[in-house]
Amino acid sequence: MKDTLALLGVFAALSVMAVGGGTAVLPEMKSLTVNQYHWLSDDQFGQIYSLGQLAPGPNMLMVSVIGYRVAGYPGALAALIGFFLPAGLIMFFCGRIWDRFADSPWKVAVQRGLAPLTIGLMLAGTWVLAKTVILGPMTALIAVVVTAILLLRHVNPALLIFGGGIASWLLGR
């Protein structure tokens, strides 16, 4: 029960910090789940994130896997509720207010102020994941190739994750 409540608290706090999406809180999520609470190892966090990218639906459903790993089904439910309910409620109420101020100059100022913040948080999330999964020259090369493909072509990222896994397995032999 203690772990279930801790999961609820951790993911509720992450929920309200997820400006721009779940990727924005990945560094803090990793810090809390790996370093502070020791619920996961670095490798497990990277694997769970990869699984979240491959699974259909929102990639942040990965929080349910973390919750399940920590406290079974109650933990999975606590992580899901903690991560999605607070942000959902905030967005519901903010959305209702936001539309009322469509012509207000402060609305544009808030949007312009949040854009760099969101980009910075997402880049920090990418950096934390890269440090976790890039383990040597081979995985660095795979990361560079995947990044180049994503920048130059419109390719389903799940296919690239799958292809990167196969390449890593074949080259790792």
Backbone torsions as a table, in degrees:
resi	resn	phi	psi	omega
1	MET	NA	-37.4	-179.9
2	LYS	-61.6	-44.4	178.8
3	ASP	-65.6	-37.0	-179.9
4	THR	-63.5	-43.6	178.0
5	LEU	-67.4	-37.4	177.2
6	ALA	-63.9	-42.0	176.9
7	LEU	-59.7	-46.0	179.6
8	LEU	-58.8	-46.1	-179.6
9	GLY	-65.7	-45.0	-179.2
10	VAL	-62.1	-48.9	-175.6
11	PHE	-75.8	-25.6	173.7
12	ALA	-67.8	-42.0	177.5
13	ALA	-64.1	-42.6	177.8
14	LEU	-63.3	-35.5	-178.2
15	SER	-58.3	-45.5	-176.4
16	VAL	-77.8	-12.1	176.8
17	MET	-95.4	-4.6	-173.1
18	ALA	-80.4	60.0	177.4
19	VAL	-72.2	117.8	179.5
20	GLY	94.8	0.6	178.2
21	GLY	118.0	175.0	-175.7
22	GLY	-64.5	-29.7	-179.4
23	THR	-60.7	-29.1	-178.4
24	ALA	-64.0	-26.5	-177.8
25	VAL	-104.5	7.4	-179.2
26	LEU	-57.3	-42.1	178.8
27	PRO	-59.9	-44.2	-179.8
28	GLU	-69.6	-38.2	177.9
29	MET	-61.1	-44.1	178.7
30	LYS	-64.4	-44.3	179.8
31	SER	-58.9	-44.4	-178.2
32	LEU	-71.1	-47.1	-173.8
33	THR	-77.5	-28.1	-177.6
34	VAL	-99.1	-51.9	-171.8
35	ASN	-86.9	-42.9	-174.8
36	GLN	-84.3	-53.1	-176.3
37	TYR	-92.3	-15.3	179.7
38	HIS	57.5	36.1	177.2
39	TRP	-76.3	-29.1	-177.1
40	LEU	-136.7	161.7	170.3
41	SER	-93.8	170.2	175.7
42	ASP	-55.9	-46.3	-178.7
43	ASP	-62.8	-44.5	179.6
44	GLN	-61.3	-41.1	178.9
45	PHE	-61.2	-46.7	178.3
46	GLY	-61.0	-40.5	179.6
47	GLN	-67.9	-40.9	179.7
48	ILE	-66.7	-39.4	177.3
49	TYR	-62.8	-44.1	178.8
50	SER	-60.9	-41.8	177.1
51	LEU	-60.8	-41.3	178.0
52	GLY	-62.4	-33.4	178.4
53	GLN	-72.0	-33.5	-178.1
54	LEU	-81.2	-31.1	-175.6
55	ALA	-70.7	146.8	176.4
56	PRO	-68.8	151.4	179.4
57	GLY	95.9	-171.2	-178.5
58	PRO	-62.1	133.2	-176.9
59	ASN	-67.0	-20.3	-179.2
60	MET	-80.9	5.0	169.7
61	LEU	-64.1	-7.9	176.8
62	MET	-58.9	-22.2	180.0
63	VAL	-63.2	-29.5	178.2
64	SER	-67.5	-33.8	177.7
65	VAL	-67.6	-40.7	176.7
66	ILE	-62.2	-47.6	179.3
67	GLY	-59.7	-41.8	178.9
68	TYR	-64.2	-40.5	-179.8
69	ARG	-61.9	-34.5	-176.1
70	VAL	-84.6	-44.8	-171.1
71	ALA	-141.8	26.7	177.1
72	GLY	68.4	-152.8	-177.3
73	TYR	-61.5	-41.4	176.4
74	PRO	-61.0	-36.0	178.0
75	GLY	-67.2	-40.7	177.7
76	ALA	-61.7	-44.4	179.4
77	LEU	-65.5	-42.6	179.4
78	ALA	-62.4	-42.4	179.5
79	ALA	-65.0	-43.1	178.6
80	LEU	-63.3	-47.9	179.9
81	ILE	-63.2	-45.3	-179.2
82	GLY	-61.7	-39.5	-175.6
83	PHE	-81.4	-34.5	-173.3
84	PHE	-101.0	-31.9	-174.9
85	LEU	-69.3	-50.4	-179.0
86	PRO	-58.8	-47.5	-179.8
87	ALA	-64.6	-38.1	178.0
88	GLY	-62.4	-43.7	178.9
89	LEU	-66.9	-42.5	178.2
90	ILE	-60.7	-45.8	-179.2
91	MET	-66.4	-35.3	178.2
92	PHE	-60.9	-50.5	-177.3
93	PHE	-72.7	-38.6	177.1
94	CYS	-66.2	-37.3	178.5
95	GLY	-61.6	-39.5	178.4
96	ARG	-65.5	-39.9	179.3
97	ILE	-74.3	-40.9	-176.4
98	TRP	-55.6	-43.2	-178.7
99	ASP	-65.5	-28.0	-179.9
100	ARG	-70.9	-21.8	-177.4
101	PHE	-112.2	38.3	-175.5
102	ALA	-59.1	-34.0	-176.7
103	ASP	-98.8	6.4	-176.4
104	SER	-78.5	137.4	178.9
105	PRO	-66.6	-27.5	179.7
106	TRP	-70.0	-24.6	177.6
107	LYS	-63.4	-44.7	178.3
108	VAL	-64.7	-40.1	179.7
109	ALA	-63.1	-41.2	178.5
110	VAL	-64.4	-44.7	179.3
111	GLN	-61.5	-43.8	179.6
112	ARG	-67.2	-33.3	178.5
113	GLY	-73.2	-33.9	-178.9
114	LEU	-78.7	-24.9	-177.0
115	ALA	-59.6	-52.5	179.4
116	PRO	-65.8	-34.0	177.4
117	LEU	-61.1	-46.7	-179.9
118	THR	-62.3	-45.4	179.7
119	ILE	-62.5	-43.1	178.8
120	GLY	-62.3	-42.9	179.2
121	LEU	-65.1	-39.1	179.1
122	MET	-68.0	-38.5	176.4
123	LEU	-65.3	-37.8	177.2
124	ALA	-63.1	-40.2	176.9
125	GLY	-62.7	-42.3	178.0
126	THR	-62.6	-42.1	-179.7
127	TRP	-62.6	-44.5	-179.9
128	VAL	-62.7	-42.8	178.5
129	LEU	-65.9	-41.3	-179.7
130	ALA	-60.3	-42.8	179.1
131	LYS	-63.8	-28.2	-178.6
132	THR	-78.7	-39.3	-171.3
133	VAL	-104.1	-16.4	176.8
134	ILE	-88.1	105.4	-171.1
135	LEU	-107.1	-4.3	-178.4
136	GLY	178.1	-173.0	-177.1
137	PRO	-60.3	-37.5	-178.2
138	MET	-65.7	-47.6	-179.4
139	THR	-70.5	-29.8	175.0
140	ALA	-65.0	-42.4	178.5
141	LEU	-63.0	-43.9	177.9
142	ILE	-60.5	-42.3	179.4
143	ALA	-63.0	-41.6	179.6
144	VAL	-65.9	-43.3	179.9
145	VAL	-63.8	-45.3	179.6
146	VAL	-62.7	-42.8	178.8
147	THR	-62.1	-44.0	179.2
148	ALA	-62.2	-43.6	179.4
149	ILE	-61.9	-43.7	179.8
150	LEU	-64.3	-34.5	179.8
151	LEU	-76.0	-29.3	-175.0
152	LEU	-98.2	-24.4	-175.5
153	ARG	-134.7	158.2	173.7
154	HIS	-94.7	97.7	-177.6
155	VAL	-126.1	141.6	177.4
156	ASN	-62.3	120.8	-178.7
157	PRO	-59.1	-28.9	178.5
158	ALA	-61.5	-37.7	178.1
159	LEU	-65.6	-37.8	179.3
160	LEU	-69.9	-37.4	176.1
161	ILE	-63.4	-45.5	178.8
162	PHE	-61.5	-46.8	179.4
163	GLY	-63.7	-39.8	177.5
164	GLY	-63.7	-38.6	176.8
165	GLY	-63.8	-43.5	178.4
166	ILE	-64.6	-45.7	179.9
167	ALA	-60.8	-43.3	178.1
168	SER	-62.3	-41.4	179.5
169	TRP	-66.0	-45.2	-179.0
170	LEU	-67.0	-42.0	-178.4
171	LEU	-77.2	-23.6	179.9
172	GLY	-77.6	-12.6	-179.9
173	ARG	-72.3	NA	NA
